[in-house]
Amino acid sequence: MRFILPVGLIAATLAMAPVRFDREKVFRVKPQDEKQANIIKDLAKTSELDFWYPDSIHHVAANMTVDFQVGEKESQSVQSALDLNKMHYEILIHDLQEEIEKQFDVKEDMPSRHSYAKYNNWDKIVAWTEKMVNKHPEMVSRIKIGSTVEDNPLYILKNRMWRKNHSKNQNSKCIGTDLNRNFNISWN
């Protein structure tokens, strides 16, 4: 019994360890004929390829784009096999872990800043929508349009945009003319 507890703790710790993809690559290959398509299928049998598109080895065919992920240890042999068989390829991602980390805001000096280029978690998105409404209440309103499967609220931001130009009107203190309405269109 004393032995089972430490082994169980080690197993639980390993199971909770985050998965990392350091120096794993993503290749894009376009097999020109069935022979080249079969080379990719053979590579999948001898190397651990994770197909991104198509999602399975069974769907690989000639003249289609094939994207797959390969581990650091096997990437050189896969690349050599592609070169040996004169297959055209490009490496879309040279270090998958690096690309994943770019998706998260890692700068601690601006934790509240919203980014359109990086992943924003749910709380950050909701906080940003609330901030926009509070910062510009005369222009922006937030409307709940439903809920997610996790019962989180779904919001849209509705912008009230300026519809007038900035021309000065004679005999009026009002600035601007509504470009959508104030012109003679001869309605009959």
Residue frames relative to the residue before (quaternion, step in Angstrom):
aa qw qx qy qz dx dy dz
M 1.0000 0.0000 0.0000 0.0000 0.00 0.00 0.00
R 0.6282 0.5383 -0.3380 0.4488 3.59 1.04 -0.75
F 0.6574 0.5195 -0.2987 0.4569 3.58 1.11 -0.70
I 0.6445 0.5533 -0.3199 0.4196 3.60 1.00 -0.83
L 0.6410 0.5485 -0.3325 0.4216 3.62 0.91 -0.83
P 0.6961 0.4398 -0.3103 0.4751 3.69 0.72 -0.86
V 0.6354 0.5169 -0.3401 0.4620 3.61 0.97 -0.76
G 0.6415 0.5244 -0.3140 0.4635 3.57 1.01 -0.81
L 0.6537 0.5051 -0.3106 0.4701 3.59 0.99 -0.80
I 0.6404 0.5118 -0.3204 0.4747 3.58 0.99 -0.80
A 0.6591 0.5065 -0.3097 0.4618 3.59 0.91 -0.90
A 0.6568 0.5062 -0.3088 0.4658 3.59 0.96 -0.85
T 0.6397 0.5239 -0.3189 0.4633 3.58 1.00 -0.81
L 0.6700 0.4920 -0.2963 0.4704 3.58 0.93 -0.88
A 0.6455 0.5295 -0.3183 0.4490 3.56 1.02 -0.77
M 0.7047 0.4519 -0.2584 0.4821 3.60 1.10 -0.67
A 0.4852 0.6676 -0.4427 0.3506 3.61 1.19 -0.23
P 0.4661 -0.6907 0.4650 0.2992 3.60 -0.85 0.89
V 0.4568 -0.6560 0.5277 0.2873 3.54 -1.15 0.69
R 0.1124 -0.7903 0.6007 0.0434 3.55 -0.94 0.91
F 0.2315 -0.7793 0.5738 0.0986 3.54 -1.21 0.63
D 0.1024 0.8434 -0.5191 0.0934 3.56 1.03 0.82
R 0.8731 0.0060 -0.0660 0.4830 3.53 -0.95 1.10
E 0.4018 0.6648 -0.5179 0.3582 3.61 1.15 0.50
K 0.2797 -0.7839 0.5416 0.1180 3.54 -1.05 0.83
V 0.2228 -0.7177 0.6365 0.1736 3.52 -1.35 0.38
F 0.1772 -0.7945 0.5790 0.0468 3.53 -0.69 1.21
R 0.1405 -0.7238 0.6631 0.1292 3.54 -1.29 0.51
V 0.0001 0.7907 -0.6081 0.0704 3.55 -0.71 1.18
K 0.1114 -0.7643 0.6286 0.0910 3.56 -1.12 0.66
P 0.2416 -0.7897 0.5459 0.1411 3.60 -0.11 1.25
Q 0.3917 -0.7629 0.4778 0.1905 3.57 -0.81 1.07
D 0.7968 0.0558 -0.0146 0.6015 3.58 1.18 -0.49
E 0.7258 -0.4297 0.3022 0.4442 3.58 -1.29 0.05
K 0.5905 0.5730 -0.3685 0.4326 3.60 1.07 -0.67
Q 0.6893 0.4567 -0.2775 0.4893 3.59 0.91 -0.89
A 0.6056 0.5366 -0.3579 0.4661 3.60 1.06 -0.65
N 0.6600 0.4999 -0.2997 0.4740 3.59 1.01 -0.79
I 0.5886 0.5562 -0.3708 0.4547 3.61 1.10 -0.59
I 0.6461 0.5004 -0.3186 0.4802 3.60 0.98 -0.83
K 0.6464 0.5161 -0.3178 0.4635 3.59 0.97 -0.83
D 0.6512 0.5030 -0.3101 0.4761 3.59 1.03 -0.79
L 0.6181 0.5367 -0.3396 0.4632 3.58 1.03 -0.76
A 0.6487 0.5281 -0.3148 0.4486 3.58 1.02 -0.81
K 0.6501 0.5082 -0.3181 0.4668 3.57 1.16 -0.54
T 0.7528 0.3829 -0.2082 0.4932 3.59 1.07 -0.70
S 0.7486 0.2594 -0.1613 0.5884 3.60 1.22 -0.46
E 0.4764 -0.6587 0.4944 0.3077 3.52 -1.17 0.47
L 0.0280 0.8004 -0.5932 0.0819 3.56 -0.13 1.34
D 0.1884 -0.7499 0.6240 0.1132 3.54 -1.01 0.85
F 0.2613 -0.8046 0.5162 0.1337 3.56 -0.29 1.27
W 0.2359 -0.7559 0.5993 0.1175 3.54 -0.92 1.02
Y 0.7708 -0.1128 0.0807 0.6218 3.55 1.03 -0.86
P 0.4583 -0.3304 -0.7935 0.2261 1.52 -1.26 2.11
D 0.6400 -0.5841 0.3506 0.3554 3.57 -1.21 0.31
S 0.7747 0.2380 -0.1443 0.5678 3.59 1.25 -0.01
I 0.6027 -0.5678 0.4345 0.3543 3.55 -1.21 0.63
H 0.6238 0.5870 -0.3295 0.3970 3.57 1.09 -0.72
H 0.7004 0.4663 -0.2649 0.4710 3.59 1.19 -0.47
V 0.4662 0.6773 -0.4481 0.3509 3.60 1.26 -0.05
A 0.0932 0.7884 -0.5979 0.1111 3.58 -0.83 1.06
A 0.6716 -0.4874 0.3749 0.4133 3.54 -1.31 0.25
N 0.8524 0.1874 -0.1585 0.4616 3.53 -1.27 0.65
M 0.5904 0.5173 -0.4126 0.4621 3.57 1.02 0.69
T 0.4978 -0.6256 0.5024 0.3293 3.56 -1.19 0.49
V 0.0741 -0.7843 0.6159 0.0049 3.55 -0.89 1.01
D 0.0628 -0.7821 0.6200 0.0043 3.56 -0.77 1.12
F 0.1147 0.7929 -0.5924 0.0852 3.56 -0.89 0.92
Q 0.3876 -0.6911 0.5737 0.2075 3.48 -1.32 0.60
V 0.0256 -0.7898 0.6129 -0.0027 3.54 -1.04 0.79
G 0.5423 -0.6540 0.4381 0.2937 3.55 -1.07 0.83
E 0.6976 -0.4933 0.3384 0.3944 3.52 -1.29 0.46
K 0.6919 0.5028 -0.2875 0.4312 3.60 0.86 -0.95
E 0.7572 0.3890 -0.2072 0.4821 3.59 1.05 -0.71
S 0.4948 0.7022 -0.4254 0.2850 3.60 1.18 -0.34
Q 0.6528 0.5181 -0.3317 0.4420 3.61 0.95 -0.74
S 0.6733 0.4768 -0.3094 0.4729 3.61 0.93 -0.79
V 0.6173 0.5211 -0.3467 0.4766 3.61 1.06 -0.65
Q 0.6571 0.5070 -0.3053 0.4668 3.56 0.92 -0.91
S 0.6420 0.5204 -0.3160 0.4660 3.60 0.99 -0.80
A 0.6518 0.5095 -0.3137 0.4660 3.60 0.98 -0.83
L 0.6429 0.5088 -0.3222 0.4732 3.58 1.00 -0.76
D 0.6529 0.5056 -0.3039 0.4751 3.58 0.99 -0.87
L 0.6520 0.5394 -0.3085 0.4345 3.58 0.91 -0.96
N 0.7474 0.3751 -0.1980 0.5113 3.57 1.06 -0.79
K 0.4390 -0.7409 0.4164 0.2914 3.56 1.36 0.37
M 0.3285 0.7372 -0.5121 0.2940 3.54 0.95 0.94
H 0.3996 -0.7059 0.5333 0.2402 3.55 -0.98 0.88
Y 0.1264 0.7812 -0.5998 0.1182 3.54 -0.88 0.99
E 0.1217 -0.7391 0.6467 0.1439 3.48 -1.36 0.16
I 0.3768 -0.6840 0.5700 0.2555 3.53 -1.20 0.55
L 0.2935 -0.7884 0.5216 0.1425 3.56 -0.43 1.27
I 0.7890 0.0791 -0.0007 0.6093 3.54 1.00 -0.91
H 0.2860 -0.7838 0.5327 0.1420 3.57 -0.71 1.09
D 0.7839 0.0579 -0.0261 0.6176 3.59 1.14 -0.63
L 0.3079 -0.8049 0.4819 0.1587 3.54 -0.09 1.33
Q 0.6377 0.5335 -0.3367 0.4421 3.60 0.95 -0.81
E 0.6312 0.5366 -0.3254 0.4558 3.56 1.00 -0.81
E 0.6665 0.4954 -0.2957 0.4722 3.58 0.98 -0.85
I 0.6201 0.5296 -0.3405 0.4680 3.59 1.04 -0.72
E 0.6814 0.4983 -0.2908 0.4505 3.57 0.89 -0.93
K 0.5963 0.5639 -0.3606 0.4432 3.60 1.13 -0.55
Q 0.6320 0.5667 -0.3259 0.4162 3.57 1.17 -0.53
F 0.7069 0.4155 -0.2547 0.5126 3.57 1.21 -0.26
D 0.4745 -0.6433 0.5134 0.3123 3.55 -1.08 0.71
V 0.0726 -0.8254 0.5598 0.0104 3.55 -0.38 1.21
K 0.5403 0.6042 -0.4130 0.4153 3.60 1.25 -0.12
E 0.2885 -0.7871 0.5253 0.1459 3.56 -0.50 1.17
D 0.5895 0.6084 -0.3746 0.3768 3.60 1.19 -0.41
M 0.7795 0.2082 -0.1367 0.5747 3.62 1.21 -0.34
P 0.0253 0.8561 -0.5161 0.0098 3.60 0.64 1.01
S 0.7012 0.4715 -0.2843 0.4529 3.62 1.09 -0.56
R 0.5173 0.6580 -0.4185 0.3526 3.59 1.21 -0.16
H 0.3353 -0.7350 0.5628 0.1751 3.53 -0.94 1.00
S 0.1348 -0.7934 0.5908 0.0573 3.56 -0.96 0.85
Y 0.3301 -0.7358 0.5576 0.1966 3.55 -1.00 0.85
A 0.6834 0.4951 -0.2778 0.4589 3.59 1.23 -0.34
K 0.7440 0.3520 -0.1989 0.5320 3.59 1.22 -0.28
Y 0.6391 -0.5167 0.4078 0.3978 3.53 -1.33 0.27
N 0.0888 -0.7653 0.6363 0.0398 3.55 -0.97 0.91
N 0.3756 -0.7278 0.5173 0.2482 3.58 -0.76 0.95
W 0.7358 -0.4569 0.2761 0.4165 3.54 -1.30 0.38
D 0.6715 0.5093 -0.3090 0.4408 3.58 0.83 -0.96
K 0.6535 0.5175 -0.3113 0.4563 3.56 1.01 -0.79
I 0.6414 0.5180 -0.3233 0.4644 3.60 1.01 -0.79
V 0.6652 0.4961 -0.3006 0.4702 3.58 0.90 -0.94
A 0.6456 0.5143 -0.3192 0.4657 3.60 0.98 -0.85
W 0.6467 0.5214 -0.3218 0.4543 3.58 1.00 -0.79
T 0.6508 0.5035 -0.3302 0.4625 3.61 0.92 -0.83
E 0.6445 0.5169 -0.3124 0.4689 3.57 1.01 -0.82
K 0.6367 0.5349 -0.3130 0.4588 3.56 1.01 -0.84
M 0.6497 0.5186 -0.3180 0.4560 3.60 0.97 -0.84
V 0.6490 0.5083 -0.3126 0.4720 3.59 0.99 -0.84
N 0.6887 0.4760 -0.2837 0.4676 3.60 0.91 -0.88
K 0.6738 0.5053 -0.2879 0.4558 3.57 1.05 -0.78
H 0.8106 0.1291 -0.0299 0.5704 3.61 1.04 -0.80
P 0.0125 0.8555 -0.5176 -0.0014 3.63 0.67 1.00
E 0.6333 0.5359 -0.3376 0.4447 3.59 1.16 -0.48
M 0.7564 0.3733 -0.1981 0.4992 3.60 1.22 -0.37
V 0.8010 0.2626 -0.0950 0.5296 3.59 1.05 -0.75
S 0.0011 0.7597 -0.6500 -0.0201 3.54 -1.09 0.79
R 0.3093 -0.7438 0.5678 0.1692 3.55 -1.16 0.67
I 0.0819 -0.8023 0.5913 -0.0062 3.54 -0.80 1.09
K 0.3369 -0.7199 0.5694 0.2099 3.56 -0.90 0.96
I 0.1299 -0.8229 0.5515 0.0432 3.56 -0.76 1.08
G 0.7937 -0.1532 0.1012 0.5799 3.58 1.25 0.05
S 0.4184 -0.6751 0.5420 0.2745 3.52 -1.31 -0.41
T 0.4948 -0.6327 0.5054 0.3153 3.54 -1.25 0.50
V 0.7005 -0.4235 0.3498 0.4556 3.56 -1.31 0.03
E 0.6882 0.4585 -0.2710 0.4927 3.59 1.12 -0.70
D 0.4927 -0.6862 0.3874 0.3691 3.59 1.38 0.17
N 0.3807 0.6691 -0.5275 0.3592 3.58 1.07 0.75
P 0.4993 -0.6678 0.4495 0.3204 3.60 -0.99 0.74
L 0.2638 -0.7253 0.6131 0.1686 3.56 -1.15 0.74
Y 0.0832 -0.8137 0.5753 0.0034 3.56 -0.72 1.11
I 0.1223 -0.7108 0.6743 0.1584 3.50 -1.34 0.34
L 0.3312 -0.6966 0.5921 0.2332 3.53 -1.21 0.50
K 0.1694 -0.7729 0.6062 0.0801 3.54 -0.87 1.01
N 0.1994 -0.8001 0.5583 0.0912 3.58 -0.65 1.12
R 0.2127 -0.7237 0.6419 0.1378 3.51 -1.05 0.88
M 0.1293 -0.8407 0.5251 0.0291 3.53 -0.13 1.30
W 0.5519 -0.5782 0.4911 0.3463 3.53 -1.25 0.56
R 0.1525 -0.8203 0.5483 0.0573 3.58 -0.66 1.11
K 0.6386 0.5399 -0.3315 0.4369 3.59 1.23 -0.02
N 0.4436 -0.6168 0.5561 0.3369 3.50 -1.28 0.39
H 0.5260 -0.6530 0.4443 0.3155 3.61 -1.19 -0.02
S 0.3107 0.7609 -0.5152 0.2431 3.59 1.10 0.60
K 0.4326 -0.6685 0.5403 0.2722 3.55 -1.24 0.59
N 0.2843 -0.7666 0.5580 0.1418 3.54 -0.91 0.98
Q 0.4920 -0.6621 0.4782 0.3015 3.57 -0.94 0.88
N 0.8547 0.1095 -0.1182 0.4935 3.53 -1.14 0.80
S 0.6865 0.4208 -0.3024 0.5101 3.62 1.06 0.68
K 0.4216 -0.6855 0.5324 0.2624 3.54 -1.16 0.65
C 0.5553 0.6240 -0.3817 0.3957 3.57 1.28 -0.32
I 0.2458 -0.7535 0.5949 0.1335 3.52 -0.97 0.90
G 0.7832 0.3616 -0.2625 0.4324 3.54 -1.04 0.83
T 0.1847 -0.7408 0.6384 0.0980 3.47 -1.25 0.66
D 0.4406 -0.6811 0.5141 0.2787 3.56 -0.88 0.95
L 0.3669 -0.7793 0.4719 0.1883 3.55 -0.41 1.25
N 0.6616 0.5186 -0.3094 0.4445 3.59 1.16 -0.45
R 0.8052 0.3399 -0.1412 0.4649 3.60 1.09 -0.55
N 0.7751 0.4250 -0.2102 0.4175 3.56 0.77 -0.96
F 0.5497 0.5378 -0.4810 0.4211 3.54 0.31 1.26
N 0.5435 -0.6447 0.4409 0.3077 3.53 -1.15 0.68
I 0.0024 0.8170 -0.5760 0.0264 3.55 -0.53 1.16
S 0.4071 -0.7599 0.4305 0.2674 3.58 1.34 0.18
W 0.0820 0.7896 -0.5970 0.1159 3.56 0.64 1.12
N 0.0808 -0.7964 0.5982 0.0370 3.59 -0.87 0.87
